[in-house]
Amino acid sequence: MIDGSMQHFPLTLDRILDHAAKWHGDVEVATAGEGGAIGRVDYAGLHSRARRISHLLAGLGVQTGERVATLAWNSQAHVESWYAIMGMGAVCHTLNPRLTPPQLAWMLAQSGARILIVSADLMPLALKVLDDAPGVARVFVIDGEVASPDFGSAQIAALEPLVAQGNDDFAWGAFEETAPSGLCFTSGSTGAPKGVSYTHRSSFLHTLRLLQADVSGITSADVVMPVVPMFHANAWGLPFAVPAAGAKLVLPGRHLDGASLARLIGAEGVTIAVGVPTVWLGLCDHLDATGTHLPSLKRILVGGASMPPALMERIEKQLGIPVQTSWGMTELSPVGTFGVLSNPERDAAISGRPALGMDLLLMDERGDPLPEQRDVEGRLHVRGAAVIDRYFGQERSATTEDGWFDTGDLARIDRQGNLMITGRAKDLIKSGGEWINPAEIEALVGALPQVSLAAVIGRSDVKWGERPLLLVELREDQEISDAELLASLRGQVASWWIPDAVVRVDAMPRGSTGKIDKLQLRTAYSGN
Amino acid sequence: MIDGSMQHFPLTLDRILDHAAKWHGDVEVATAGEGGAIGRVDYAGLHSRARRISHLLAGLGVQTGERVATLAWNSQAHVESWYAIMGMGAVCHTLNPRLTPPQLAWMLAQSGARILIVSADLMPLALKVLDDAPGVARVFVIDGEVASPDFGSAQIAALEPLVAQGNDDFAWGAFEETAPSGLCFTSGSTGAPKGVSYTHRSSFLHTLRLLQADVSGITSADVVMPVVPMFHANAWGLPFAVPAAGAKLVLPGRHLDGASLARLIGAEGVTIAVGVPTVWLGLCDHLDATGTHLPSLKRILVGGASMPPALMERIEKQLGIPVQTSWGMTELSPVGTFGVLSNPERDAAISGRPALGMDLLLMDERGDPLPEQRDVEGRLHVRGAAVIDRYFGQERSATTEDGWFDTGDLARIDRQGNLMITGRAKDLIKSGGEWINPAEIEALVGALPQVSLAAVIGRSDVKWGERPLLLVELREDQEISDAELLASLRGQVASWWIPDAVVRVDAMPRGSTGKIDKLQLRTAYSGN
C-alpha cells in the first residue's frame, strides 16, 4: 500500500454523454425528420432524456447485462435509447432493417431481448418479426405515431410521451468497464450471422483512438453527419466520438438520397460527412444537376467498401475537399485504419495506417507470419483494444493462439505503413494450383466507363479445378462487347487470370449492407 | 461465458514504443549535444537500444516495481533509459537537478533506488548526492564521458558502451496495466515534497487524452520539441505522446537559451515547441536581435505558470503563430486543460477546457460544490483517469470522499467551459475577515512595462489580521515610483486590496521549477 496510486476511472460509455452534457451542454444534435423538419436537442437535454429512458427501462425490470434491441434509423431518439440502455449497464442490440423477418427473429432469439425500440416507419417490418419472436414483450415506437394495436403478447406504445413525463433521476455507471455494452450481428454473407459483443472499455478505447488528430481528427468546431447507420457497426463509433469531442451531431434519419443530404449539409453547416462510397455518388449527381454548393463541408470520410478511384476523383474535384478513406469490420468496433489527414498523399487504394491501440500482421495461408511484412500480399490479421476475442454465444476464441484475429482480407502494407486491402481470402480462385485474386480483375473492369459493377467468381473446371468467370452490370444506355471487356485486362494481369467467359446481369445481387452478394452469384453460376 | 468478448489489451507504456518502432520506425529522435552536434536515432533504433538497457538492468537484478532513478536533461539517452525502466515493469524515478543534494538524497531514500542514471555534466551534483545516498550501488553516466572513479560503495560506469554491445532480446510488458511506471516528487514550495506514482494505465490514458485533435493535436507530420524537462512532470507527457503519434521528437539537451533553441528549431524543422512562458522570452529576444525567422514553427505550447499577456502578444505578433495555453500539475500526469486549437478565441488568461477523461469542479472553502459552477470563483478540484489518488508512501487518500483532488488553485470557469486560474488558495490574504487574491494584483502590476516580476504576500497587521505587501523586481534600466506602482491599481481592484507598502528586490527568489518562491518571501517579509 505504500507505492501511491492514481484514481480509478472506469472507462464506461455513460461518461461520454456526462462529459458532453457538462462541457458542451448547449451543442446540438439535429435530426432530419419528414418533409424537411429538423428535430433538435442539445447534449444537456439529450443527457436528461436518455436518463429518463433508463429510468423507464429499470421500471420494467431491465437488468445489468440484459439485451434491449433497437430497429431504427439514425435519429435523436435512437441515440437517446442507445445511451439509456448502455448507461444503465444493459446491452444495446442494434438490428439491421435490411435483413429479412426470419433473420431478425433469429437474432432476437439469440440475444433474448424482451424489449424492442422501433422507428415508426419500420413497424410493418417489426410486426412480421414479432410473429416469430415470442420473447419480445414490449415494443416502444420512436420517430412517429403508433399505428398498430398490441400484437400477440407484445405491448406496443410510443416512447416520446413516456420520456416527456419521465424522471431523469437515475444514476448511471455502477458496473465494471469490461461489462458488455452493445451487440451487433455481422451481415453473414457466408454462413450464419455471428454476434459481436462490444464492452464499455472496448468502445471507450475505440472512441479515444478515433479522436486522435491523425484518425478522425474531430474537434469541437466540427459538425459531423454520420450517414452510416447505427445498426451497421455502431455508425463507425461516431455516436460516441462526436459527443466526446463536443462536436455537433447531425443525423439524417431515413432519407439518404442526394437531395436530402445536400439540404441537411447546407442547413446544419456539416463539416464532416461520413458514409459508404455509393452514398456520395447520389450527392454528387444532385449537386451537378442543381448547381448547389456546400461551403461548410471540409471533408468526406468513406469506408465499408473499397473506394472507386473515379468517384474519389470526382468528389475531390467537384467539391474541392479531400476524401478520407478507412477500413474496418464489425469485429473491430469497427475502425481498423484511417487515411492519415496530415499525409498529403491520398489514394483510393490506401485505407490508411493503424493508430496506437491497433496492430496489423500479415500471415501466409498456414497462419504463419510472413517474414517480410512490407510490399508483399498476405492474409490480414489484427490485434487491439477494440478487436473481438470471442463471438456472442461461442465458446471458441475467434483469434489465433497469439491473439490475432483473422480478418479474411488479403492486404499489402507499404513502406510507409499504409494498408491496401487487395481482396477477400475466401473469394480467391484456385486455378491449376495457383491463386487468382478476383478483386484485382474487378478493379480493372469496374474502372471501365461502361461498367457499373463487376464481379469475378470461380467456376468448376475439369482440367484446372476452377476458372474465373466475369459478371458485369453495365451503366444505363452503355454497351461494350465481351471481347472489349476481356481485352481491357490484357497486359494488366497474367494471361491465365483472364476470365474464360462473361455473364451480363441486369442487377447484381446485394447483401444487407449493400455489398455484392457473391454467395448468390456462386450458387447460380459456379457450377458446383 | 456466452456473452462474447473483446480482446484483453493492457494499457502498458511499452506498447507505445512498440507501436512507434513498428509503424513509424524511420522517424527520428534528434538530440542537441555540445557545440551544435546533433545526435540521432530512429524509433526502430531507440526501441532496440531501450530493450538492451532493460536487458542490462534485468542482469543487475532489477525487479518489477523497483525504482530506478534518473538525473538527466532531455536527451535520447534519457528517453531510452525511461522506456527501458518502464518497459520492464520497473519504476522510473526522475530527479530534478535544480534541487539541493540533501533534497535529492532524501528523495532517493524515499524511493529506495539502487541504480542512478546521470547526465555526465550533472555528475558533480550526483557525487554530492551520493554522500548522503548509501542505497545507490550503481551509477550509469549518459551523454558524456565518465570523469569520476567509483565513489564509496557506488560503481560508476558509462552506459553507452554497454548499450552498444548489448542484447535487445528482452520481452517487455508482462505486468498489469495498473502497475506503477513512474515516480516524480512535487517541487514542494510548501512543506516536504510529495511523491506522485504514475501507473502504466494512467499515463497511457493521459497519452490518449493528449493526442485528441482538440488537445495537443499532434500528428505524424509534426516535429515536436519539449523544452519542458522530463524530470518536471514527465515533460508534460510528450515522451509518450510524440512517439505514439509517430511524430519526430527533438530534444534540446541542457542548453535552453534563445540562440540554442532557435538553431535547433531551424535545423530540425520543429513545428510545435513546448515549454514554460519564460523560455520563449529568450527565443523572442534572440530572434529580435538577429533577425532570424523560423518558418517551420506552427505553434508554441505553454504551461507550468501563468502566461503574461504581453509575452503572448509578442510571440503571436513576432512569430506570426498561435500560442496554446495549458494548465496542469504533477498530480495530474500533468495535463489538466489545454487551450482548444479549433477555438479562434485565444486569451492568455484562459487555460483551455478539459477533454474526455478529465473533470473539474469548483468548491467553496468548506469543500462543498458551489451551486453555480460558471462565472464564479471557487477552489478547483479535479477527477480523472490520470489524477492522483494517493501520494507515494502515504496511507491517506489525496482526494475527498467523492474522489475529487483539491488542486489548491482558485479558478473560474466561463459559460463556454474555459478554465481561468485566478490564484492559489494558500496565497490568499485574509484582511479584516475578507479575502484578497494576490494573483489579481500581481497580474496588474506585472503588466506595467517597467516591471519584470511582481509578488504580493500578506503581512501581519494588528488591526486587520493581514495586509497586502507588494514586492517588485524592475526591468533593467527602468524606474517607477511606489506611488505610480500603487496608482496603477486604483479603479482596477477594491481600494482596500491596494497594498500598504512596496518592497523592491533585486532578484525574486525562485523555486526549483522557476516559479517565485513565496515561502522565502513570507519568511523574510511577512512579519510572522
Chai-1 contact restraints between the chains, C-beta under 6 A:
chainA,res_idxA,chainB,res_idxB,connection_type,confidence,min_distance_angstrom,max_distance_angstrom,comment,restraint_id
A,I2,B,G393,contact,1.0,0.0,6.0,A-B,restraint_1
A,D3,B,P180,contact,1.0,0.0,6.0,A-B,restraint_2
A,D3,B,S197,contact,1.0,0.0,6.0,A-B,restraint_3
A,G4,B,S197,contact,1.0,0.0,6.0,A-B,restraint_4
A,G4,B,R390,contact,1.0,0.0,6.0,A-B,restraint_5
A,G4,B,Y391,contact,1.0,0.0,6.0,A-B,restraint_6
A,G4,B,F392,contact,1.0,0.0,6.0,A-B,restraint_7
A,S5,B,D389,contact,1.0,0.0,6.0,A-B,restraint_8
A,S5,B,R390,contact,1.0,0.0,6.0,A-B,restraint_9
A,M6,B,T199,contact,1.0,0.0,6.0,A-B,restraint_10
A,M6,B,S202,contact,1.0,0.0,6.0,A-B,restraint_11
A,M6,B,D389,contact,1.0,0.0,6.0,A-B,restraint_12
A,Q7,B,V387,contact,1.0,0.0,6.0,A-B,restraint_13
A,Q7,B,D389,contact,1.0,0.0,6.0,A-B,restraint_14
A,F9,B,G384,contact,1.0,0.0,6.0,A-B,restraint_15
A,F9,B,A385,contact,1.0,0.0,6.0,A-B,restraint_16
A,H19,B,L356,contact,1.0,0.0,6.0,A-B,restraint_17
A,W23,B,G417,contact,1.0,0.0,6.0,A-B,restraint_18
A,P180,B,D3,contact,1.0,0.0,6.0,A-B,restraint_19
A,S197,B,D3,contact,1.0,0.0,6.0,A-B,restraint_20
A,S197,B,G4,contact,1.0,0.0,6.0,A-B,restraint_21
A,T199,B,M6,contact,1.0,0.0,6.0,A-B,restraint_22
A,S202,B,M6,contact,1.0,0.0,6.0,A-B,restraint_23
A,L208,B,L208,contact,1.0,0.0,6.0,A-B,restraint_24
A,L211,B,Q212,contact,1.0,0.0,6.0,A-B,restraint_25
A,Q212,B,L211,contact,1.0,0.0,6.0,A-B,restraint_26
A,A213,B,A213,contact,1.0,0.0,6.0,A-B,restraint_27
A,A213,B,G217,contact,1.0,0.0,6.0,A-B,restraint_28
A,A213,B,T219,contact,1.0,0.0,6.0,A-B,restraint_29
A,D214,B,T219,contact,1.0,0.0,6.0,A-B,restraint_30
A,D214,B,S220,contact,1.0,0.0,6.0,A-B,restraint_31
A,G217,B,A213,contact,1.0,0.0,6.0,A-B,restraint_32
A,T219,B,A213,contact,1.0,0.0,6.0,A-B,restraint_33
A,T219,B,D214,contact,1.0,0.0,6.0,A-B,restraint_34
A,T219,B,S342,contact,1.0,0.0,6.0,A-B,restraint_35
A,S220,B,D214,contact,1.0,0.0,6.0,A-B,restraint_36
A,S220,B,S342,contact,1.0,0.0,6.0,A-B,restraint_37
A,A221,B,S342,contact,1.0,0.0,6.0,A-B,restraint_38
A,A244,B,L356,contact,1.0,0.0,6.0,A-B,restraint_39
A,S342,B,T219,contact,1.0,0.0,6.0,A-B,restraint_40
A,S342,B,S220,contact,1.0,0.0,6.0,A-B,restraint_41
A,S342,B,A221,contact,1.0,0.0,6.0,A-B,restraint_42
A,L356,B,H19,contact,1.0,0.0,6.0,A-B,restraint_43
A,L356,B,A244,contact,1.0,0.0,6.0,A-B,restraint_44
A,G384,B,F9,contact,1.0,0.0,6.0,A-B,restraint_45
A,A385,B,F9,contact,1.0,0.0,6.0,A-B,restraint_46
A,V387,B,Q7,contact,1.0,0.0,6.0,A-B,restraint_47
A,D389,B,S5,contact,1.0,0.0,6.0,A-B,restraint_48
A,D389,B,M6,contact,1.0,0.0,6.0,A-B,restraint_49
A,D389,B,Q7,contact,1.0,0.0,6.0,A-B,restraint_50
A,R390,B,G4,contact,1.0,0.0,6.0,A-B,restraint_51
A,R390,B,S5,contact,1.0,0.0,6.0,A-B,restraint_52
A,Y391,B,G4,contact,1.0,0.0,6.0,A-B,restraint_53
A,F392,B,G4,contact,1.0,0.0,6.0,A-B,restraint_54
A,G393,B,I2,contact,1.0,0.0,6.0,A-B,restraint_55
A,G417,B,W23,contact,1.0,0.0,6.0,A-B,restraint_56
